[in-house]
Amino acid sequence: MARTGLTKSEVKASRDQLLAEGRYPSVDAVRHVLGTGSKSTIHRYLKELSDDDSNPGIKRDDTARSLQTMVEQLASQLHDDAERRYRALYAEHQQALREKEEELDALRATIERLTARVEELEIDAYAAQPHDHGFGDFSHLQASSRGGLNDSTPFSMVLSGGRSSVFDVDSRQIQLTPRAYPG
């Protein structure tokens, strides 16, 4: 049985489909949608359809529809790309936060360990010191002053009998002279 050939209505349906998708209805595009047909026949039917569409309002509507479809497709693609990028960045951010939390936990553990060690050393150091409930242990100073050792620290001088200071007004220098106190 012989094929009847391409009809004008098939070409029109393919052309309208391409326009709705926002694509230009070229001869090759219509042939691709149809899957068959000679280029000369498709061209002839497209020309006839173009002549039939002499009403400019219809072309304007087709253009507006095509543009609207293209804008919607582009917006959808942009949103999908942005969503993909956002999810990737969010995953990277979450991973970085997890790593920083692990690092902080390790630092906190180190601080706790070092704090415990410092407290332990302070306790050991305190336990090792002799405890006098007065102002401290000055017996070594008294022993050195009684034994005739020459200790020239201010405290040992006070313990050994004291000194007085005489000011020389002319030279503006302080002279320390030993004085023995009666008693």
C-alpha positions in Angstrom: 0.0 0.0 0.0 1.4 3.4 -1.0 1.9 6.2 1.5 -0.5 9.1 1.0 2.2 11.6 1.9 2.4 14.5 4.2 -0.6 16.7 4.9 -0.8 20.3 5.6 -2.5 19.6 9.0 0.4 17.5 10.1 2.9 20.3 9.2 0.6 22.8 11.0 0.5 20.6 14.2 4.3 20.2 14.2 4.8 23.9 13.6 2.4 24.8 16.5 4.1 22.3 18.8 7.5 24.0 18.0 6.1 27.4 18.6 4.6 26.3 21.9 8.0 25.0 23.0 9.5 28.3 22.1 11.5 27.0 19.1 11.6 28.4 15.6 9.6 26.2 13.2 12.3 25.8 10.5 11.9 23.1 7.8 14.5 20.9 9.5 12.8 21.3 12.9 9.4 20.4 11.5 10.9 17.4 9.7 12.6 16.3 12.9 9.2 16.5 14.8 7.4 14.7 12.1 10.1 12.1 11.6 9.5 12.0 7.9 8.7 14.1 4.8 10.5 15.9 2.1 12.0 19.3 2.7 10.3 20.8 -0.3 6.8 19.6 0.8 7.4 20.9 4.3 8.6 24.2 3.0 5.6 24.6 0.7 3.2 23.8 3.5 5.0 26.2 5.9 4.8 29.0 3.3 1.1 28.3 2.8 0.5 28.4 6.5 2.5 31.6 6.8 0.3 33.2 4.1 -2.8 31.9 5.8 -1.7 33.6 9.0 -2.0 37.1 7.6 -3.6 38.2 10.8 -0.7 39.9 12.8 -2.5 39.4 16.1 -2.0 35.7 15.8 1.7 36.0 15.1 2.0 38.4 18.0 0.3 35.9 20.3 2.5 33.1 19.1 5.6 35.2 19.8 4.4 36.2 23.3 3.6 32.5 24.0 6.9 31.4 22.7 8.8 34.0 24.8 6.8 33.2 27.9 7.6 29.5 27.5 11.3 30.3 27.0 11.4 32.5 30.0 9.7 29.9 32.2 12.2 27.2 31.0 15.1 29.5 31.7 13.8 30.5 35.1 13.3 26.8 35.9 16.8 26.0 34.8 18.2 28.9 36.9 16.3 27.8 40.0 17.5 24.2 39.6 21.1 25.3 39.1 20.9 27.6 42.1 19.3 24.9 44.3 22.1 22.5 43.3 24.8 25.1 44.1 23.1 25.9 47.4 23.0 22.3 48.5 26.7 21.8 47.6 27.7 24.9 49.5 25.5 23.9 52.5 27.1 20.4 52.6 30.6 22.0 52.5 29.6 24.4 55.3 28.1 21.6 57.5 31.3 19.5 57.0 33.5 22.5 58.0 31.3 23.0 61.1 31.6 19.4 62.1 35.4 19.6 61.7 35.6 22.8 63.8 33.4 21.2 66.5 35.7 18.2 66.6 38.7 20.5 66.9 37.0 22.5 69.7 36.2 19.3 71.5 39.8 18.2 71.3 40.9 21.6 72.6 38.4 21.5 75.5 39.6 18.1 76.4 43.2 19.4 76.4 42.2 22.3 78.6 40.5 20.1 81.1 43.5 17.7 81.2 46.0 20.6 81.6 43.8 22.3 84.3 43.7 19.1 86.2 47.5 18.8 85.9 48.0 22.4 87.1 45.7 21.8 90.1 47.6 18.6 90.9 51.0 20.4 90.7 49.7 23.3 92.9 48.5 20.8 95.5 51.9 19.0 95.4 53.8 22.3 95.7 51.7 23.4 98.6 52.1 20.1 100.4 55.9 20.3 99.9 56.2 23.8 101.6 56.7 24.1 105.4 53.8 25.9 106.9 54.2 28.6 109.6 51.1 30.3 110.7 52.9 33.6 111.2 54.4 35.9 108.6 56.8 33.3 107.3 60.1 31.7 108.3 62.8 34.3 109.1 64.9 32.1 111.3 67.7 31.9 108.7 68.0 35.7 108.9 68.3 35.8 112.6 70.8 32.9 112.6 73.0 34.8 110.1 72.9 38.0 112.1 73.7 36.2 115.4 76.5 34.2 113.9 78.4 37.2 112.8 77.7 36.8 109.1 77.6 40.1 107.2 74.1 40.2 105.8 73.4 43.6 104.2 69.7 43.2 103.4 67.5 45.9 104.9 65.6 43.4 106.9 68.8 41.9 108.5 70.0 45.4 109.2 66.9 46.1 111.2 67.2 42.8 113.0 70.9 43.6 113.9 70.3 46.9 115.5 69.1 49.2 112.8 70.6 52.1 110.9 69.7 55.6 110.6 70.0 57.8 107.6 71.6 61.2 107.5 70.9 63.5 104.6 73.7 65.7 103.2 71.8 68.7 102.0 74.8 70.1 100.0 75.4 67.1 97.8 71.8 65.9 97.8 72.9 62.4 98.4 71.8 60.0 101.0 74.5 58.7 103.3 73.8 55.8 105.5 75.7 55.7 108.7 75.4 53.0 111.3 74.3 54.0 114.8 74.1 51.9 117.7 71.0 52.2 119.7 71.2 52.0 123.4 69.5 49.2 124.9 
